[in-house]
Amino acid sequence: MPADQAKELAEVTQIAQKSQEGLTALTKTVEGLVKKLSTTPAPGQPHPQQIFGAPWIRHGEDSMSSRGFSFSKMAGLITGACTAEDAKVELDIHSRLHNIYVKELGNAGYEYRGGGVSGVNRFLAPLATSFMQDKLVPRDFRMEMKQVVNAGVDGADPLEMASIKHKMLANQGYSTKALSWLTETLGGSLVAPPEMGELIELLRAKEALVNAGARVVPLPPQGRLKYPRQTTASTTYWIGENKTIPDSDIGTGEVTIQAKKLAVLIKAPSELIRFASPAAVALMRDDMTKSLALGLDLAGLEGAGGDTRPRGIINDPNIGTVTSGSTGANGDKVVGGDIYRMIALVEENQAEFEGWIMRPKTLYKYYQLRADAVAQGDAAGPFLFNLIREAQADTPATLAGYPVTKSTQVSQVRSKGSSTSLTYVVGGMWSDLLIGMFGAIEFAASTLSGDAFERDQTWIRGILSADVAARHSAAFSFLDNLDTTL
């Protein structure tokens, strides 16, 4: 082969080798790019599939989700353990309640501003749709809230609740001097041993007013509700021919219900939340709700009244009062005839007697009363009140034919003379007692209030706005200073 042809063949062979090397390098580059498409991008960087036109992947829960309202996710939103993307149902309910109750009134004090902003987040959660006014809250929205809350209870996921709990711990932490994970009576009973059974709830008093038949009415957004009332009737006269008819007036007045604030504050230690079961979060929520309900009930019975608290029915200056048929310097005796005097007093005031509220031991003291048999005062005859009841679990206790609501909400600290352990009985037309209730409980959590930051505390607060008033004070009667030991 000539020298020039050999040189040309060598050059072609070298070019072919370089082309093969380039093809190999290109193949490796493509393979590396494909591999990168399956890796997780750095924080804040877009995914390669998004850059090259691959379908976008949704983050967070579906806005069309049919799941129910989760109070755990609500707590997570308040503390920053959940994002708005993962709690769209809860944030939607809050936003719509906020628009109805607050935004329309020009008050921006209840916005959800994202977890942990300024250490405080306020959240409106549904309390009871029956407390929401028809004109203010659309019926469809009330039905929707009822359905999502019920669905949230039925479909609660313990694993999800536990996950939110751990995120709350990681973000903020809990501690307090008011509770202790080492002391059983101050929260330590919630710290799980190797095996833990169901939570043993506190034995609480039963609500008296609602069980007796008091009417619950929703308060409007401005927190005040007025009922016009007729106080006196016109007068009729018999007159002769051509005689002047005397004038008569109709007296009027009003009953005003004004929202008063009932609050509860819980400080939970980090050990209690960290080592307890998911029931700890549910315990705090349920306990706060029950405490608010019983606090309102007690104020409706015995509240002193004023600008900051309701006036209880027994402290109404116009309520009918009955004195025991057997009085004493240090307490009055339980007498059977007083029961009928109380009924008569209500009916003499044109009202219909509907039932009683008293302590359990007071009722059973009345059941023990007996008529005289042979000598006056021997109390050996038949029982004064009929004790025969049908064998049904839901048959209510009765006294003189009217139902009795037994509750230890009725105090036994009334005083007369040297005695300070007396009690009372109140009865009347309970449907005439109004309980005005704002339709939502305000829950708020803060890590910066007081000394919470330096003590690593989170303070959880609940506020209920309500008031109690009787439409007609004379529709009730009151028997005070009873000594059930006599």
For each residue, the residues with C-beta under 8 A, 3 or more apart:
1: 5 6 9
2: 5 6
3: 6 7
4: 7 8
5: 1 2 8 9
6: 1 2 3 9 10
7: 3 4 10 11
8: 4 5 11 12
9: 1 5 6 12 13
10: 6 7 13 14
11: 7 8 14 15
12: 8 9 15 16
13: 9 10 16 17
14: 10 11 17 18
15: 11 12 18 19
16: 12 13 19 20
17: 13 14 20 21
18: 14 15 21 22
19: 15 16 22 23
20: 16 17 23 24
21: 17 18 24 25
22: 18 19 25 26
23: 19 20 26 27
24: 20 21 27 28
25: 21 22 28 29
26: 22 23 29 30
27: 23 24 30 31
28: 24 25 31 32
29: 25 26 32 33
30: 26 27 33 34
31: 27 28 34 35
32: 28 29 35 36
33: 29 30 36 37
34: 30 31 37 38
35: 31 32 38 39
36: 32 33 39 48
37: 33 34 48 49 52 54
38: 34 35
39: 35 36
40:
41: 45 46 47 48
42: 45
43:
44:
45: 41 42
46: 41 50 51
47: 41 50 51 54 57
48: 36 37 41 51 52
49: 37 52 54 55 57
50: 46 47 54 56
51: 46 47 48
52: 37 48 49
53:
54: 37 47 49 50
55: 49
56: 50
57: 47 49
58: 62
59: 85
60: 83 85 86 88
61: 65 67 85 86 87 88
62: 58 65
63: 88
64:
65: 61 62 88 89
66: 151
67: 61 70 89 151 152 155
68: 89 147 148 149 150 151 152 153 154 155
69: 74 89 90 93 126 145 148 149 151 152
70: 67 73 74 87 89 90 152 156 160
71: 74 75 125 152 281 282 285
72: 75 76 156 160 161 164 165 278 281
73: 70 76 77 82 86 87 89 90 164
74: 69 70 71 77 78 87 90 94 123 125 443
75: 71 72 78 79 81 164 168 281 285 443 445
76: 72 73 79 80 81 82 87 115 164 167 168
77: 73 74 80 81 82 84 87 90 91 112 115 121 123
78: 74 75 115 121 123 443 444 445
79: 75 76 115 116 121 168 171 172 445 458
80: 76 77 114 115 116 121 171 172
81: 75 76 77 115 164 167 168 170 171
82: 73 76 77 86 87 115 164 167
83: 60 86 87 115
84: 77 87 88 91 112 114
85: 59 60 61 88
86: 60 61 73 82 83
87: 61 70 73 74 76 77 82 83 84 90 91
88: 60 61 63 65 84 85 91 92
89: 65 67 68 69 70 73 92 93 148
90: 69 70 73 74 77 87 93 94
91: 77 84 87 88 94 95 112
92: 88 89 95 96
93: 69 89 90 96 97 124 125 126 145 148
94: 74 90 91 97 98 112 123 124 125
95: 91 92 98 99 112
96: 92 93 99 100 141
97: 93 94 100 101 124 126 440
98: 94 95 101 102 103 110 111 112 124
99: 95 96 102 103 104
100: 96 97 103 104 136 137 221
101: 97 98 104 105 110 124 136 221 439 440
102: 98 99 105 107 108 109 110 124
103: 98 99 100 106 107 108
104: 99 100 101 221
105: 101 102 221 222
106: 103
107: 102 103 110
108: 102 103 111
109: 102 122
110: 98 101 102 107 122 123 124 442
111: 98 108 122
112: 77 84 91 94 95 98 121 122 123
113: 117 118 121
114: 80 84 117 121
115: 76 77 78 79 80 81 82 83 121 171
116: 79 80 119 121 171 172 447
117: 113 114 120 121
118: 113 448
119: 116 446 447 448 449 453
120: 117 444 445 446 448 449
121: 77 78 79 80 112 113 114 115 116 117 444 445
122: 109 110 111 112 442 443 444
123: 74 77 78 94 110 112 442 443 444
124: 93 94 97 98 101 102 110 440 442
125: 71 74 93 94 440 441 443
126: 69 93 97 129 145 149 439 440
127: 131 437 438 439 440 441 464
128: 131 132 437 439
129: 126 132 137 142 143 145 146 439
130: 216 218
131: 127 128 216 218 219 437 438 439
132: 128 129 136 137 142 218 439
133: 136 137 218 220 439
134: 137 139
135:
136: 100 101 132 133 220 221
137: 100 129 132 133 134 141 142 439
138: 141 142
139: 134 142 143
140: 143 144
141: 96 137 138 144 145
142: 129 132 137 138 139 145 146
143: 129 139 140 146 147
144: 140 141 147 148
145: 69 93 126 129 141 142 148 149
146: 129 142 143 149 150
147: 68 143 144 150 151
148: 68 69 89 93 144 145 151 152
149: 68 69 126 145 146 152 153
150: 68 146 147 153 154
151: 66 67 68 69 147 148 154 155
152: 67 68 69 70 71 148 149 155 156
153: 68 149 150 156
154: 68 150 151
155: 67 68 151 152
156: 70 72 152 153 160 161
157: 160 161
158: 161 162 278
159: 162 163
160: 70 72 156 157 163 164
161: 72 156 157 158 164 165 278 281 282
162: 158 159 165 166 278
163: 159 160 166 167
164: 72 73 75 76 81 82 160 161 167 168 281
165: 72 161 162 168 169 273 278 280 281
166: 162 163 169 170
167: 76 81 82 163 164 170 171
168: 75 76 79 81 164 165 171 172 273
169: 165 166 172 173 174 270 273 274
170: 81 166 167
171: 79 80 81 115 116 167 168
172: 79 80 116 168 169 447 458
173: 169 270 456 458
174: 169 268 269 270 271 272 273 274 456 457 458
175: 269 270 271 455 456 457
176: 179 267 268 269 455 457
177: 267 455
178: 186 267
179: 176 186 187 267 268 269 272
180: 183 186 187 188 269
181: 187 188 191 269 271 272 275
182: 188 271
183: 180 186 187 188
184: 188 189
185: 188 189
186: 178 179 180 183
187: 179 180 181 183 190 268 269 272
188: 180 181 182 183 184 185 191 272
189: 184 185 200
190: 187 199 272 276 277 279 280 283
191: 181 188 271 272 275 276
192: 196 275 276 277
193: 196
194:
195:
196: 192 193 277
197:
198:
199: 190 279 283
200: 189
201: 204
202: 287
203:
204: 201 290 294
205: 294 407 408 409
206: 211 405 406 407 408 409
207: 210 211 293 294 297 407 409
208: 211 212 297 301 357 405 407 409 410
209: 212 214 297 300 301 357 430 433 435 468
210: 207 213 214 216 297 435
211: 206 207 208 405 407
212: 208 209 354 355 356 357 403 405 430
213: 210 354 355 430 431
214: 209 210 300 430 431 433 434 435 468
215: 431 432 433 434 435
216: 130 131 210 435 437
217: 225 257 434 435 436 437
218: 130 131 132 133 436 437 438 439
219: 131 223 224 225 257 259 436 437 438 439 465 466 467
220: 133 136 223 224 225
221: 100 101 104 105 136
222: 105
223: 219 220 258 259 438 465
224: 219 220 256 257 258 259
225: 217 219 220 256 257 258 436
226: 254 255 256 257
227: 254 255 256 257 434 471
228: 252 253 254
229: 252 253 254 255 471
230: 233 250 251 252 253
231: 251 252 253
232: 249 250 251
233: 230 250
234: 248 249 250
235: 246 248
236: 248
237: 245 246
238:
239: 243 244 245
240: 243
241:
242:
243: 239 240
244: 239
245: 237 239
246: 235 237
247:
248: 234 235 236
249: 232 234
250: 230 232 233 234
251: 230 231 232
252: 228 229 230 231
253: 228 229 230 231
254: 226 227 228 229
255: 226 227 229 434 469 470 471
256: 224 225 226 227 469
257: 217 219 224 225 226 227 434 436 467 468 469
258: 223 224 225 436 467
259: 219 223 224 436 438 465 466 467
260: 307 308 309 310 465 466 467
261: 308 463 464 465
262: 292 295 296 299 463 464 465 466
263: 461 462 463 464
264: 288 291 292 295 461 462
265: 459 460 461
266: 284 287 288 459 460 461
267: 176 177 178 179 452 457 458 459 460
268: 174 176 179 187 272 273 280 284 458 460
269: 174 175 176 179 180 181 187 272 273
270: 169 173 174 175 273 274 456
271: 174 175 181 182 191 274 275
272: 174 179 181 187 188 190 191 268 269 275 276 280
273: 165 168 169 174 268 269 270 276 280 281
274: 169 174 270 271
275: 181 191 192 271 272
276: 190 191 192 272 273 279 280
277: 190 192 196 280
278: 72 158 161 162 165 281 282
279: 190 199 276 282 283
280: 165 190 268 272 273 276 277 283 284
281: 71 72 75 161 164 165 273 278 284 285
282: 71 161 278 279 285 286
283: 190 199 279 280 286 287
284: 266 268 280 281 287 288 460
285: 71 75 281 282 288 289
286: 282 283 289 290
287: 202 266 283 284 290 291
288: 264 266 284 285 291 292 460 462
289: 285 286 292 293 441 462
290: 204 286 287 293 294
291: 264 287 288 294 295
292: 262 264 288 289 295 296 441 462 464
293: 207 289 290 296 297
294: 204 205 207 290 291 297 298 409
295: 262 264 291 292 298 299
296: 262 292 293 299 300 310 435 464 466 468
297: 207 208 209 210 293 294 300 301 409
298: 294 295 301 302 303 312 409
299: 262 295 296 302 303 309 310 312 468
300: 209 214 296 297 303 310 312 313 433 435 468
301: 208 209 297 298 312 313 314 357 409 410 426
302: 298 299 312 314 315 411
303: 298 299 300 309 310 311 312 315 468
304: 309 311 312 315
305: 309 310 311 312 315
306: 309 311
307: 260
308: 260 261
309: 260 299 303 304 305 306
310: 260 296 299 300 303 305 466 467 468 469
311: 303 304 305 306 315 316 468 469
312: 298 299 300 301 302 303 304 305 315 316 468
313: 300 301 316 319 426 433 468 470 476 478
314: 301 302 319 424 426 478 480
315: 302 303 304 305 311 312
316: 311 312 313 319 470 473 476
317: 473
318: 473 474
319: 313 314 316 470 473 474 476 477 478
320: 342 345 346 349 474 476 477 478
321: 477 478 479 480
322: 338 341 342 345 477 478 479
323: 327 332 479
324: 327 332 333 334 335 338 479 481 482
325: 333 335 337 338 341
326: 332 333 335
327: 323 324 332 333
328: 331 332 333 416 417 483 486
329: 416 417
330: 416 417 418 419 483
331: 328 416 417 419 422 481 482 483 486
332: 323 324 326 327 328 416 422 480 481 482 483
333: 324 325 326 327 328 482 483 486
334: 324 338 362 365 366 369 482 483 484 486
335: 324 325 326 338 369
336: 339 366 369 384 385
337: 325 340 341
338: 322 324 325 334 335 341 342 479
339: 336 342 343 366 399 400
340: 337 343 344 400
341: 322 325 337 338 344 345
342: 320 322 338 339 345 346 425 427 477 478 479
343: 339 340 346 347 353 400 402 427 477
344: 340 341 347 348
345: 320 322 341 342 348 349 477
346: 320 342 343 349 351 352 353 427 428 429 474 475 476 477
347: 343 344 350 351 352 353
348: 344 345
349: 320 345 346 472 474 475
350: 347 474
351: 346 347 428 429 432 472 474 475
352: 346 347 429
353: 343 346 347 402 427 428 429
354: 212 213 402 403 428 429 430 431
355: 212 213 402 403 404 405 427 430
356: 212 363 399 402 403 404 405 425 426 427
357: 208 209 212 301 404 405 407 410 425 426 427
358: 362 363 404 405 406 410 423 424 425 426
359: 362 363 406 407 408 410 412 423 484
360: 363 364 406 408
361: 364 365 484
362: 334 358 359 365 366 410 423 425 482 484
363: 356 358 359 360 366 367 397 399 404 406
364: 360 361 367 368
365: 334 361 362 368 369 484
366: 334 336 339 362 363 369 384 385 399
367: 363 364 383 385 387
368: 364 365 383
369: 334 335 336 365 366 379 383 384 385
370: 379 380 381 382 383 384
371: 379 381 382 383 384
372: 375 376 377 378 379 380 381
373: 378 379 380 381
374: 378 380
375: 372 378
376: 372
377: 372
378: 372 373 374 375 381
379: 369 370 371 372 373
380: 370 372 373 374
381: 370 371 372 373 378
382: 370 371
383: 367 368 369 370 371 386 387
384: 336 366 369 370 371
385: 336 366 367 369 399 400
386: 383
387: 367 383
388:
389: 395 397 398
390: 395
391: 395
392: 395
393:
394:
395: 389 390 391 392
396: 403 404
397: 363 389 403 404 406
398: 389 401 402 403 404
399: 339 356 363 366 385 402 404
400: 339 340 343 385
401: 398
402: 343 353 354 355 356 398 399 427
403: 212 354 355 356 396 397 398
404: 355 356 357 358 363 396 397 398 399
405: 206 208 211 212 355 356 357 358
406: 206 358 359 360 363 397
407: 205 206 207 208 211 357 359 410
408: 205 206 359 360
409: 205 206 207 208 294 297 298 301
410: 208 301 357 358 359 362 407 423 424 426
411: 302 414 423 424
412: 359 421 422 423
413: 420 421 422
414: 411 420 422 423 424 480 481 482
415: 419 420 422
416: 328 329 330 331 332 419 422 481
417: 328 329 330 331
418: 330
419: 330 331 415 416 422 483
420: 413 414 415
421: 412 413 483
422: 331 332 412 413 414 415 416 419 480 481 482 483
423: 358 359 362 410 411 412 414 482 484
424: 314 358 410 411 414 478 479 480 481 482
425: 342 356 357 358 362 478 479 482
426: 301 313 314 356 357 358 410 476 477 478 479
427: 342 343 346 353 355 356 357 402 476 477
428: 346 351 353 354 432 475 476 477
429: 346 351 352 353 354 432 472 475 476
430: 209 212 213 214 354 355 433
431: 213 214 215 354
432: 215 351 428 429 470 471 472 475 476
433: 209 214 215 300 313 430 468 469 470 471 476
434: 214 215 217 227 255 257 468 469 470 471
435: 209 210 214 215 216 217 296 300 466 467 468
436: 217 218 219 225 257 258 259 466 467 468 469
437: 127 128 131 216 217 218 219 464 465 466
438: 127 131 218 219 223 259 464 465 466
439: 101 126 127 128 129 131 132 133 137 218 219
440: 97 101 124 125 126 127
441: 125 127 289 292 462 463 464
442: 110 122 123 124 461 462 463
443: 74 75 78 122 123 125 460 461 462
444: 78 120 121 122 123 460 461 463
445: 75 78 79 120 121 458 459 460 461
446: 119 120 449 452 458 459 461
447: 116 119 172 452 453 457 458 459
448: 118 119 120 452 453
449: 119 120 446 452 459
450: 459
451: 454 455 457
452: 267 446 447 448 449 455 456 457 458 459
453: 119 447 448 456 457
454: 451
455: 175 176 177 451 452
456: 173 174 175 270 452 453
457: 174 175 176 267 447 451 452 453
458: 79 172 173 174 267 268 445 446 447 452
459: 265 266 267 445 446 447 449 450 452
460: 265 266 267 268 284 288 443 444 445
461: 263 264 265 266 442 443 444 445 446
462: 263 264 288 289 292 441 442 443
463: 261 262 263 441 442 444
464: 127 261 262 263 292 296 437 438 441
465: 219 223 259 260 261 262 437 438
466: 219 259 260 262 296 310 435 436 437 438
467: 219 257 258 259 260 310 435 436
468: 209 214 257 296 299 300 303 310 311 312 313 433 434 435 436
469: 255 256 257 310 311 433 434 436
470: 255 313 316 319 432 433 434 473 475 476
471: 227 229 255 432 433 434 475
472: 349 351 429 432 475
473: 316 317 318 319 470 476
474: 318 319 320 346 349 350 351
475: 346 349 351 428 429 432 470 471 472
476: 313 316 319 320 346 426 427 428 429 432 433 470 473
477: 319 320 321 322 342 343 345 346 426 427 428
478: 313 314 319 320 321 322 342 424 425 426
479: 321 322 323 324 338 342 424 425 426 482
480: 314 321 332 414 422 424
481: 324 331 332 414 416 422 424
482: 324 331 332 333 334 362 414 422 423 424 425 479
483: 328 330 331 332 333 334 419 421 422 486
484: 334 359 361 362 365 423
485:
486: 328 331 333 334 483
